[in-house]
Amino acid sequence: MHACAIPVARVAAVVLAGGRGSRMGGVDKGLQNFQGQSLALTALQRLRQQSVGAPGLLAINANRNQTQYASFGVPVWSDTVPNYAGPLAGFLAALLQCQDHFDYLLCVPCDSPLFPLHLLQQLAQALVQEEADIAMPLAPEVQADGSVRLFAQPVFCLMRTSVRASLQEFVAGGGSKIGAWTATQRQTKVAFQGATEDPRAFANANTLDDLRHLETP
């Protein structure tokens, strides 16, 4: 097991499964099957398998089928903001639940089932080194012309739970864009690239076809 720049026992981690699943026809994305089990359960397993050890608490952010999610044996936290308000609402729901007990919150979406097992290690190291409040990955994406560019993946992020008040204020003011909020924080970005990285690590399944494609080695 690798060393972590922060105590993993002080980290809560949440799987974001609170969206509408619009591009999947409105299905509950976190409950869709991936290699024999649900996407949300796959994400929980990858969190438990992190190279620095499992976070001190695992939870799921969901706004429907809460009983089914609860059967996975972790707390289920619903948005405090109505109408499926997106990932920021999931961030806020988790921060409201864990800020008094944990110093850090790791967020991952339910629809990227191949995310790195060293995600927490890399983000924690950057957060500490850069004295940042939020750390997020930069991941390569192939463009139409064949070139590769790095893009921020802010739905995957490690944040200090002390940002809760800032996020509450942002959301209360009608803000909903992750980038607009993170830009107001001390943030750092970590490049996940190179020969040892899975090129599909941050690929997300927006459609059922995407999901089947990710199931294929």
N, C-alpha and C positions, 0 to 999 in steps of 0.2 A: 504494500500500500504506500502511495506517495504522501509526502507531507503537504499540508494545506497551510496557506498563509494566514488563514483565520480558523478558529475552532469550528469544526463541522457541527458540533452540538449546538452552536449558536445560530445555525442557519435553518430557516424554514424553507421548504420548497413547495411550489404549487404548480399543478398541471392545469393549464388554462383550457377549459372545455365548455366555456359559457356562451359560445357564439351561436348564430342562427343556422350555420351550415348552408347558407344560401346557394353557394355554387355546387353543393351536393344535393340540391333539391329540397333543402330544409330539414334534412335528417340531422340527428344528434351526432355530430362528427366523432366525438370521443368514444362513442359506443360502436363505431364501425369496426369491422373485423380486419385485423392485420396479422397474417401468419398464425391464425388460429385463436387469437384473443383480441380484445378491444384495444383501440389505439390508446385510450387513457391508461389501461393496465400496462401496456407496453412502456409508456412513458414513466410510470411509477417504477417499473423494474429497472429501467435505465438510470433513474435517480438513485435507486438502492445500490446499483453497481458502479457508482462513481469511483474513480481511482483513488480519491482521498477518503472514501467511506461515505456512507449514506448521511444525508442531512438529518438534523435532530428531529425534524417533523416533516412529514409528507402530507399533502392535502390536495384536493381537487376543487377547482372553481367551476361550478355548473349551475345552470338556471332552469333545468328540467331534468326529469328522471333521476332526481336526487337519491331516491331509495336504491336504485340500481347502482349508482356510483358509490353510495355508502357501503354496499356489499363488498367493495374492494378493501374494506378495513381501514380507511383513512377518513379524516374529517372532510365534509363537503361544505364549501363556502359559496354562497350565492351573492350576486351583485347587490349592492345597496343602491345602485343607479338603475332606473327602469329601462326597458326596451332594448335589451341586448346591446349595451353601449360599447362593446368592444374590449380589447385587451386592457386598456387603462382602467376600465371598471373592474376587471379581474385583479389587476395590480392592487387597486384600492381595497377591494373586498378582503384580499389576503393581508394587506398591511393593517387593516382595522382589527383583524383577528389575531395577528401574531406580534404586533409591535411591542407589547408589554412583556413578552417572554423571549423574544429573539432579536438579535442585533442585525441580522441580515435576512434577505428574502431572495431566493432564486426562483425565477419564473421560466417555465418552458411551455410552449404550445402543445396541444395534444396531437397535432397533425404532422409532426416531423419525427417519425418513429426511429430515425437513425442518428439522433443527435449524439455528440461525442461523449465518451465515458470520462474524458478529462475536462469536460466543460467547467465544472465547479473549480477544479484546480487552477485552470488558466485564468478564469475570470477573477478568482480570489486574489491571485498573485498580482494581477494588474490593478485591482481595486486598491490594494495596500501600497504598492509601489508608487502609484500615481496620486495617492491620497484622494481618490475619487469617491463620489457617492453612488455612482452607477457604472457598471462595466458591462459591455455587450460585445458580441462577436462581430467580426468582419468575415464574410464567407465569399468564396469565388463563385461567380455565375458566368456561364458561357453565353456570349451575346450572339445575335443573329449572324454577324460577320465572322464568327468563330473565335473572336478575341475573348479574353477572360478579364472580368473586372471584379473588384471587391465591393460588396455592399454590406451595410450595417444590417444586423438582424436584431432589432431592439426588443422583439417579443421574448427572445432569450436574453435574460439579463439578471445580473446579481446587483442588488441595491441594499443600501443601509436602510433599515426600517425607520430611521429618523427623517426620511423624506416624506413621510405620510402627510404631514400638515401641508406641505407644498402641493402634493398631488390632490389632496382634498380641495384646496383652494382653486387649483386649476380646473378640476372637474366641475366644481360648483359654479365656476364662471363660464361653463359651456364648452370647455376644451375637451377634445376627444382624440387628437392626433398624438401618437406616442412621441414622434420626433419633436413636435413643438414643446412638449413638456420636458423631455430629456435635455433639450437644448438649454433649459433654464438651470440645469444641475451641473455639478462638476462630474463630467463623464469621461470615460476612457473606452477605447475600442481595441479589441484584440483580434489580430489576424489568425484565422484558422486555415492555413494553406500549407502546401508542401506535399512531398511524396508520401508521407505517412498518414496524411489526412484522407478520410473518406470523402470523395467529391460530392456525395449525396447526403452528407451529414446533416445539412440544414435544409434539405429539400422538403417542401411541405405538400401535402395532399389536399389540393383545393377541390378536386373532383374525384369521383370514384375511379375514373381512368387513371388519374395520378396515383391513387392508392394502389391499384393493381400493378402499376409500373414499379413502384417502390418495393413491392413484394418480390420482384424478380431480381435475383442477384446480378 
